[in-house]
Amino acid sequence: MIKKAGFETDREKLKEFGIKQLTKNSRGIHGRGGTYKADVIGLYSLPIPFTYPMLLVGEAKYHKGKVTIAEARQFLGVYTDISQYPRINTKSKQWKYSEMFKETRLNYVPVMFSANGFQRNPQALLYTHGIYFISYENSPIFGAIKKRLESLLKQIDISKVQDQDMSVMYKAKSIAEIKIIGAQAKRPGFDKAIAKLLELYKITNSYIAMLDNTLMLHILSKTRLRRPSQNVIECYPELIKDNFILLRYSTKKRSRKLGGFSIPSQFLEQYVKNAIRQQKPVFKELVIYKNHEGKLFPIYLKFSEEGRNNIIKTIIQIHQKANTVKI
């Protein structure tokens, strides 16, 4: 999904670009004092003035609970070590300046992904240290992917997976590579399960977006966005299940679905409360970056007044009710 959104994830191509920080391990990356097995590493395709090329270093949490403060602290330590990797040997006057060009200088972008959201304290910790957090809680498309992935896993007899097959699964760059595990480990429904998962993955589009020039989001959609134009697209946002926002292609509530994104519930509540206190507009605009033939183009969306007002009103009502019940 990250590759679809415009990130280069092929390690050989990253090394050709001059990123020598990667280890020989299929997921490894060097830090200043250790190495780390990253779940996601990708170089962003969009060049930005006064910014070095952006290397995403991601941690993905796929468990039933929300991300805890301990998990957030651990990733903070990892990111700190990785981001301090660049160095120059100042003891050598002869080679000091030439060392600047031995490796590509990068801006490191730390992101934590969670299938089921984040607890309140980890959100504060990550936000304070400039670590982005992406939640897929209540996302219908991610929920469908998750369901099909779990169905596939049930069709693999782990006890019969040989060591070499386990290594292949661990190093797999795509879901399709899992097909090559030995026949003895495949249950009768394996081929059907993986075909369904790959079919869903194929029709799912992935976009990185920015809300109100503040929050980074990951939008999943079954709709392929049109080629970017200079016009601002008006859309209707709708709040679904407390913290998932569905976007529609026009200002009408029943128009075609464009896609959607999740924001952790507590963060969403504070985001709205703070905007009200500061009389600052929120849910005004969204910039989606579309990957087209290896290049990224911004698509500007403006939220309808009716839709954004309904979202703000609903969020306030939900949390007022929750606080009343708690008391």
N, C-alpha and C positions, 0 to 999 in steps of 0.2 A: 504493500500500500504506500509506503514511503517513496519507493521508486516511481510509482504512478504519479505521485504528487510533485515530482520534479527533482528528486535527489538521485545522484549517482551512487549506487551501492556496490558496484563491482570492484572488488579489492585490487585486481590487477590494473584496472583503469585509474584507480585512486593512486596507486604507486607510480604509474606513468605520469600522473599529474605532479608528482614530486612529494607525496606524503609518505615519508619514510618512518613515520611514527608507528605504523601498523606492524604487527608481529607476523611471524610465519604461520601462527595459528589462525584458523579461519575467522575467528571473531576477536582476536587479541589486539590491544593497542597499548603502547608504552605510556607510562606517566613519568613524572620526575623521579619517583622512588620505587615504582613497581609497575606491574602490568595488570590489565583489566580485560575481562572477557565481556565485551559490550553486546547487548542484544541487537542494537541498531547502530550502524555507522553509515553516514551518507553525506555527500558533498552537494550543497545547494547550487542549482544552475543559474540563479539570478545574481548578476554582479551589481553591487550597490556602491556608490561613491563613498570614499573614505572608510571603507570596510574591507578587511581582508576576506578571502574566500571563506564561506561559512561551513564548518564541519559539524554536523549533528552527531552527538554521542548520546544514545538513548538507552534507558532501562525500561523494560516492559514487565509489568506485573499482571499475571493471569491466574489469580486465585479468587476464591469466593468472597473474601473480606476486602475491606477498603485498605489502601496503603497506610501504614502506620508511621509514627514519628521515627522509630528506629530505622525503618527502611529508607526514609527520606534522608536521615543523617548519614547513613552509609553511602548513599549516592552522592551526597554533597562532598564527602571525603574523596570519593573516586574522581568526581569532576574537578575538584581542586588540584589533585595530583596530575591529572591529564592536562589541564590548562596551563600548568607551570612547566611543561616539558621543554619548550623552546629555550635555548641557552646559547651563549657565545663564550668562548674561552678567552677571557680578558687578560690572561697571563701571557699570551703570545701576541706581541705587537705585530709580528709579520703576518699572522693569519686571522687576526681578530675581525677585520671587516669582510674578508672573503667568506667567512663562515655564515654570514647573513644569508647567502644565496645557496647554501648547501641543501636546504629544505624549504618547502613552500610555507610561508607564514600564514597562519590560520586564525580565524575567530571561532572559538569553540561555542557551540550551541547545545547546552544540556537540556534534555527533555525526558520527563518521566511519564510513561504511558500506563494507564490502569484500566483493566476491563470493568472494574466495579467501583471506581471512584477513589476518593481520598478522605481520610479523617480530617477534622478541622485543623489541628496543630501542624500536621505535615504541610498543609497548604500554605500556612503562614511562613513556615521555615523555607520552603522552596521559593515562594514569591520574594521573600526578603533577600535571598541570595541569587536572584536572577535566574532561577531554574524554572523552565516552563513545565506545566503539568497538563496532560491531556487525558480526559476521562471519556469512556465509552458507555457509561452508565445510562441505561434506558434507551440506547441507540437501537432502533429496529434493525438496521442493516447489520451492525456489528453483532447484535443478538442472533440474527440468522446465520452469520458466519460462524459464530461460537457454537451454535447448535449443530451445524454440519461438521465442524471440526471434531466435536466430541463424539459424533456418530462414527466418524472415521477412526478415531482412536479405539473405539469399542471393537472395531473390526481387525485390530492388530493384537495378536497373542504375544505379549511382551516376553513371556517365559521361553518362547521359541525364536526370539530375535537373536541372531548370532552377533558376535562382537563386531565384525566388519560392517554388518548392516546397521548396528547401533551407531557406529562411527559415521556412516553415511547420513543417517537421520540427523545427527548432531551438527554435521557440516553442511546440511542442505541449504541451498540458497533460495529454493522455491519449494512450494508444496508438491509440485510435479515430481521432484527428485525422490520423494518418498516411495514412488512406485517400484523402485528397483530393489526393495527389500526382498528377502527370500520368500518363496512361495509357502514354505512351511509355517511362516508367521502370519500369513494372510488368512483371515476368516472368510467364509463364503460371500459376505456382503462388501468386501474391501473395494473391489473395482467400482461398484455402483456408488459407494460412499465418497470415494475420492473424485469420481466424475462429477458428482453433484456439487462438491466443494469447489472444484476448479471452474465449474460453470458459473457459480455465484461470484467467484473472484473475478472472472472475466468481465462480467457485466457491471461490476462495482467500480465507480470512479472515485478518485481520491484527490482532494485539494487542500492545500494549506491556505488559511485565511486569517485576516486580522479584523477584529471587531472594535469599532470606535477608536481606531488607532492606538489600542491599548492591549487587548487580549489576543493571543495567538490561538487558533483553533484548527481542528482537523475535521474537514467535512467529508462525509461519505455519501455517495449519491448513485442512484441507478440511472440518472439523467446525465447525458454528456452535454456539458455546457457549450454554447455556441462560441464561435471564434470571437475574440474580444473586439469591441468597437469603441468609439469615443463616447458613446452615449452611456449615461448612468441608467442602470436597470432598476426599476421599481419592483419591490417584492413584498410579500405579506409574511411576517414571522408569526408563528403560532407555538405557544408553550404546550408541550406534551409531557405528562408524567413528571411534573415538578421541575425537571432540569434539562429536558431535551427540547431544543428549539428547531422546529420544522420550517423550512423556507418554501414559499410558493412563488411561481414565476411572474405574478402580477399582483396588483393591490387587492385582488379579490380572494376571499378566504377559501373558496373551493377551486382555485385554479391549479394548474399542473405543479406537482412537487418538484422542487429543485434539489433538495437534499437537506441535511441537517447536522447539528452538532450538540454535544453535551457540555455543560459547565457544572462542576461540583455544586451541590445544593447550597451549602453554607457560604461558599464564595459568591454565588449568584445573589443570595440574600444581601450580603454586605455590599456587593457591587451596586445594587439598586438603592439601598439605604444611604450609602455614602453620596450617591448622585443626587438624591433628594435633599440631603443636608446642604450640599454645596450648590444646589440648583444647577446641576450639570446634566446636560442631555445624555442619555444612554440609549443603546439600541437604535442609533441613528443611521449608521452606515457600516457596510462590510466590504472589505477588499478581498477578493478571491484570486489566487495566483494559478492560472491555468497552464499546464505543461503542454506545449504544442511543438512537436518535432524537435524536442530537446531544448526548447527555449521557453521561458516563462513570461506570461503576459498578465497584467492586472485587469480584473473585471470589477467594476464598481457597482455596488448594490446600495440602494437607498430603501430603508424600511418605511412602510406606510404608517401614517400617524395612528390609524385605528389599531393596527397590529401591535405596534410598540407600546401603546397605552394599555392595551389589554394584557400584555405580558407583565408590565410593571404592576398593574392592579392585581393580577392573579398572584404574583410572587409575594406581594405584601399580605394578601389575604391568607395564603398558605402558611406563612410563617407566624402571622398573628394567631391563627388557629392552633398551630403547633405549640406556641408559647403558652397559650391559654390552657391547653391540655396538660402541658408539663407542670404548670403551677397547680 
